[in-house]
Amino acid sequence: MPDAARLGRRALAVLTAGALLLAVSFLDWFGVAWERSEGLGDLAAVNAWQASTRWTAAVLLGAAGAVVWTAGRRVSTGRRGDALAAVLVLTGLLCGLWQWWDAREQGRGFAASRAYAEVAPRPAAAEPSRTARIVISEPYATATESGIIRRDRLMSLDGAGYDSGPRAGFHLGMGLLVAELALVAGIPVRRRPRISGAGAARGRQ
C-alpha cells in the first residue's frame, strides 16, 4: 500500500474505488428468477466475469484506471497520466452501460416476437367492429429453459411470475465507476498557502 501521506486523500479514494470495484465484480450482476405453476421459486445469478465480456472489460478498465492515476501521482506524469486514467475509466463505464442497454433491447425484441394478436368480435349489443387485443405470452416455455443465462447473450425481461435483468452487483459497479471517474477527472484541489504568524502580523499592519 502506498504511503498515505504522499498519495493524499483523493488518490486513496481512487484506489479504494478500484479495489471495491474488483470486490463487487464477484457479486451477482445478472439474474433470472421465476415462479412455476406449482408455486415453487427458483433463482439463477452470475457475477460480472461469468455474465459478460463487456462487464469484465468494465471491471478491468476501472481497476486499471485507478492504478494508472495513482501511479501518475507518484511519478508526476502530469495531465497525460490523468487523461489516460480518465479515458480508461470512462471506457469501462461505457462498456458496462452498453451491455445493460443491449440486454434491455434484446429483451424487448424477444418479448415482441412472442406477442400475438387475438381478434374477437364484440357482443351484438355493442359496436359491430372488431377489436384487436395484444397478448404478451410467457417469455419461456419452461422454468428449466428460463434458467439458462448465456454469456454475452443476456436479455432483460419482466413478465408475470418471471424476471431477468441486472442485479445489485451491476448497480454498485456502475456507481463505483461513476465515482472513480469524478475523482480522476475532477479539478485538482489546491490548498491555500499557510501564512505564518509574522506574515499575518505584517499583513495587518
VEXSE-322576 format. One record per residue (C-alpha): residue in three letters; chain; x, y, z. Coordinates in steps of 0.05 Angstrom, whole numbers. Each point is the difference from the previous one (the first is absolute). Layout:
+-----+----+--------+--------+--------+
!  aa ! ch !     c1 !     c2 !     c3 !
+-----+----+--------+--------+--------+
! ALA !  A !      X !      Y !      Z !
...
+-----+----+--------+--------+--------+
END
This chain:
+-----+----+--------+--------+--------+
!  aa ! ch !     c1 !     c2 !     c3 !
+-----+----+--------+--------+--------+
! MET !  A !      0 !      0 !      0 !
! PRO !  A !     30 !     68 !    -20 !
! ASP !  A !     15 !     50 !     54 !
! ALA !  A !    -65 !     36 !     18 !
! ALA !  A !     36 !     65 !     15 !
! ARG !  A !     31 !      2 !    -69 !
! LEU !  A !    -62 !    -21 !    -38 !
! GLY !  A !    -51 !     45 !     31 !
! ARG !  A !    -73 !    -10 !     13 !
! ARG !  A !    -23 !      0 !    -73 !
! ALA !  A !     50 !    -52 !    -21 !
! LEU !  A !    -20 !    -45 !     57 !
! ALA !  A !    -73 !      9 !    -20 !
! VAL !  A !     17 !    -20 !    -71 !
! LEU !  A !     37 !    -61 !     23 !
! THR !  A !    -57 !    -18 !     46 !
! ALA !  A !    -50 !      6 !    -56 !
! GLY !  A !     42 !    -45 !    -45 !
! ALA !  A !      7 !    -52 !     55 !
! LEU !  A !    -74 !      2 !     16 !
! LEU !  A !    -16 !     -8 !    -74 !
! LEU !  A !     40 !    -64 !     -2 !
! ALA !  A !    -34 !    -26 !     62 !
! VAL !  A !    -70 !     18 !    -25 !
! SER !  A !     14 !    -35 !    -66 !
! PHE !  A !     -9 !    -67 !     36 !
! LEU !  A !    -70 !     18 !     23 !
! ASP !  A !    -61 !    -16 !    -42 !
! TRP !  A !     -3 !     45 !    -62 !
! PHE !  A !    -54 !    -35 !    -39 !
! GLY !  A !    -54 !    -48 !     23 !
! VAL !  A !    -61 !    -39 !    -21 !
! ALA !  A !    -58 !    -13 !     48 !
! TRP !  A !    -66 !    -34 !    -15 !
! GLU !  A !    -60 !    -31 !     33 !
! ARG !  A !    -27 !    -67 !    -25 !
! SER !  A !    -72 !    -21 !     -1 !
! GLU !  A !     12 !    -44 !     61 !
! GLY !  A !     18 !     62 !     39 !
! LEU !  A !     74 !    -17 !      6 !
! GLY !  A !     51 !     55 !    -10 !
! ASP !  A !     69 !     -7 !    -31 !
! LEU !  A !     57 !     48 !    -11 !
! ALA !  A !     62 !      1 !    -43 !
! ALA !  A !     52 !     56 !      1 !
! VAL !  A !     70 !     13 !    -25 !
! ASN !  A !     55 !     50 !     15 !
! ALA !  A !     33 !     50 !    -47 !
! TRP !  A !     53 !    -49 !    -23 !
! GLN !  A !    -51 !    -54 !    -17 !
! ALA !  A !    -54 !     44 !    -31 !
! SER !  A !     33 !     43 !    -52 !
! THR !  A !     66 !     17 !    -35 !
! ARG !  A !    -20 !     73 !      2 !
! TRP !  A !    -12 !     -1 !     75 !
! THR !  A !     67 !    -36 !      9 !
! ALA !  A !     33 !     55 !    -41 !
! ALA !  A !    -35 !     53 !     41 !
! VAL !  A !     29 !    -28 !     65 !
! LEU !  A !     70 !     -7 !    -28 !
! LEU !  A !      0 !     69 !    -31 !
! GLY !  A !    -26 !     31 !     64 !
! ALA !  A !     55 !    -34 !     41 !
! ALA !  A !     53 !     18 !    -51 !
! GLY !  A !    -23 !     73 !      2 !
! ALA !  A !      9 !      2 !     75 !
! VAL !  A !     71 !    -29 !     -5 !
! VAL !  A !     20 !     47 !    -57 !
! TRP !  A !    -26 !     62 !     36 !
! THR !  A !     33 !    -18 !     65 !
! ALA !  A !     66 !    -17 !    -34 !
! GLY !  A !     -4 !     67 !    -35 !
! ARG !  A !     -5 !     35 !     67 !
! ARG !  A !     64 !    -33 !     23 !
! VAL !  A !     43 !     10 !    -62 !
! SER !  A !    -30 !     68 !    -18 !
! THR !  A !    -23 !    -16 !    -71 !
! GLY !  A !    -45 !     61 !      1 !
! ARG !  A !    -62 !      6 !    -41 !
! ARG !  A !     18 !    -55 !    -47 !
! GLY !  A !     -6 !    -53 !     54 !
! ASP !  A !    -65 !     32 !     25 !
! ALA !  A !    -29 !      0 !    -70 !
! LEU !  A !     20 !    -72 !    -13 !
! ALA !  A !    -32 !    -22 !     66 !
! ALA !  A !    -64 !     38 !    -15 !
! VAL !  A !     -4 !    -32 !    -69 !
! LEU !  A !      8 !    -69 !     29 !
! VAL !  A !    -54 !     10 !     53 !
! LEU !  A !    -47 !     34 !    -49 !
! THR !  A !      9 !    -57 !    -50 !
! GLY !  A !    -15 !    -51 !     55 !
! LEU !  A !    -63 !     38 !     19 !
! LEU !  A !    -23 !      1 !    -72 !
! CYS !  A !     13 !    -74 !     -7 !
! GLY !  A !    -42 !    -15 !     61 !
! LEU !  A !    -58 !     44 !    -24 !
! TRP !  A !      5 !    -29 !    -70 !
! GLN !  A !    -12 !    -70 !     26 !
! TRP !  A !    -58 !     24 !     43 !
! TRP !  A !    -32 !     35 !    -60 !
! ASP !  A !     12 !    -60 !    -46 !
! ALA !  A !    -33 !    -47 !     49 !
! ARG !  A !    -59 !     47 !      6 !
! GLU !  A !     -9 !      4 !    -76 !
! GLN !  A !      9 !    -75 !     -7 !
! GLY !  A !    -56 !    -10 !     51 !
! ARG !  A !    -46 !     48 !    -36 !
! GLY !  A !     12 !    -34 !    -67 !
! PHE !  A !    -12 !    -69 !     30 !
! ALA !  A !    -64 !     21 !     35 !
! ALA !  A !    -26 !     33 !    -64 !
! SER !  A !     14 !    -63 !    -40 !
! ARG !  A !    -41 !    -42 !     49 !
! ALA !  A !    -59 !     48 !     -3 !
! TYR !  A !    -62 !    -18 !    -40 !
! ALA !  A !    -66 !     33 !    -18 !
! GLU !  A !    -66 !    -31 !     18 !
! VAL !  A !    -58 !     28 !    -40 !
! ALA !  A !    -68 !    -10 !     34 !
! PRO !  A !    -68 !     28 !    -21 !
! ARG !  A !    -37 !     42 !     51 !
! PRO !  A !    -70 !    -20 !     24 !
! ALA !  A !    -58 !     17 !    -45 !
! ALA !  A !    -23 !     56 !     46 !
! ALA !  A !     67 !     34 !     -5 !
! GLU !  A !     34 !     30 !    -59 !
! PRO !  A !      3 !    -46 !    -60 !
! SER !  A !     73 !     13 !    -12 !
! ARG !  A !     55 !    -49 !     19 !
! THR !  A !     53 !     19 !     51 !
! ALA !  A !     71 !    -27 !     -2 !
! ARG !  A !     26 !    -19 !     69 !
! ILE !  A !     76 !     -9 !      8 !
! VAL !  A !     19 !    -55 !     48 !
! ILE !  A !     72 !     -9 !     23 !
! SER !  A !     14 !    -73 !     10 !
! GLU !  A !     49 !    -27 !     52 !
! PRO !  A !     71 !     12 !    -23 !
! TYR !  A !     22 !    -72 !      9 !
! ALA !  A !    -36 !    -66 !     -5 !
! THR !  A !     30 !    -34 !     61 !
! ALA !  A !     34 !     20 !     64 !
! THR !  A !     61 !    -41 !    -20 !
! GLU !  A !      7 !     39 !    -65 !
! SER !  A !     -8 !     67 !     36 !
! GLY !  A !     56 !    -17 !     48 !
! ILE !  A !     53 !      2 !    -55 !
! ILE !  A !     45 !     61 !      3 !
! ARG !  A !     44 !      2 !    -61 !
! ARG !  A !     63 !     42 !      3 !
! ASP !  A !     -3 !     62 !    -45 !
! ARG !  A !    -72 !    -18 !    -19 !
! LEU !  A !    -37 !     31 !     58 !
! MET !  A !    -73 !     20 !     -4 !
! SER !  A !    -37 !     44 !     50 !
! LEU !  A !    -72 !    -23 !      5 !
! ASP !  A !    -56 !     14 !     49 !
! GLY !  A !    -62 !    -43 !     -4 !
! ALA !  A !    -53 !    -31 !     43 !
! GLY !  A !     38 !    -42 !     50 !
! TYR !  A !     65 !     11 !    -37 !
! ASP !  A !     57 !     49 !      4 !
! SER !  A !     69 !      3 !    -30 !
! GLY !  A !     48 !     59 !      0 !
! PRO !  A !     57 !     36 !     36 !
! ARG !  A !      8 !    -12 !     74 !
! ALA !  A !     31 !     39 !     57 !
! GLY !  A !     72 !    -14 !    -20 !
! PHE !  A !    -10 !     35 !    -67 !
! HIS !  A !    -30 !     62 !     32 !
! LEU !  A !     55 !      4 !     52 !
! GLY !  A !     53 !    -10 !    -54 !
! MET !  A !    -27 !     55 !    -44 !
! GLY !  A !     -5 !     46 !     60 !
! LEU !  A !     72 !    -13 !     19 !
! LEU !  A !     22 !     15 !    -72 !
! VAL !  A !    -38 !     66 !      0 !
! ALA !  A !     32 !     19 !     67 !
! GLU !  A !     69 !    -20 !    -25 !
! LEU !  A !     -9 !     40 !    -64 !
! ALA !  A !    -20 !     61 !     41 !
! LEU !  A !     63 !     -8 !     42 !
! VAL !  A !     50 !    -10 !    -56 !
! ALA !  A !    -30 !     53 !    -46 !
! GLY !  A !    -15 !     51 !     55 !
! ILE !  A !     32 !     68 !      6 !
! PRO !  A !     63 !     -6 !     43 !
! VAL !  A !    -10 !     26 !     70 !
! ARG !  A !     53 !     52 !     18 !
! ARG !  A !     12 !     17 !     71 !
! ARG !  A !      8 !     72 !     20 !
! PRO !  A !     70 !     17 !     23 !
! ARG !  A !      5 !      6 !     75 !
! ILE !  A !     20 !     69 !     26 !
! SER !  A !     48 !      0 !     58 !
! GLY !  A !    -13 !     41 !     62 !
! ALA !  A !     52 !     53 !    -20 !
! GLY !  A !    -29 !      6 !    -70 !
! ALA !  A !    -70 !      7 !     27 !
! ALA !  A !     23 !     55 !     47 !
! ARG !  A !     33 !     37 !    -57 !
! GLY !  A !    -63 !     -7 !    -42 !
! ARG !  A !    -42 !     32 !     55 !
! GLN !  A !     48 !     59 !      3 !
+-----+----+--------+--------+--------+
END
